[in-house]
């Protein structure tokens, strides 16, 4: 089965231990994709603090505007997360 996805894509989980499962799943589905935990912050729909992850290509440097757009599309609440709660440097290097 083949499918097309656009990366980077952001997602949120309630428990940071769930990232390990996502990493293993992505490694089995496509070894060229990686999952990185980039921080925590409020979700726009639930108002809860969640952990944020980013799916990108291995060794891909994600531009800041694409990083922010992926978080915004996934529901990251930029208005209420006034402090630096995600680490852009994790995907910039």
Secondary structure, 3 states (H helix, E strand, C coil): CCCCCCCCEEEEECCCCHHHHHHHHHHHHCCCEEEEEEEEEEECCCCCEEEEEEEEECCCCCCHHHHHHHHHHHCECCCCCCCCCECCHHHHC
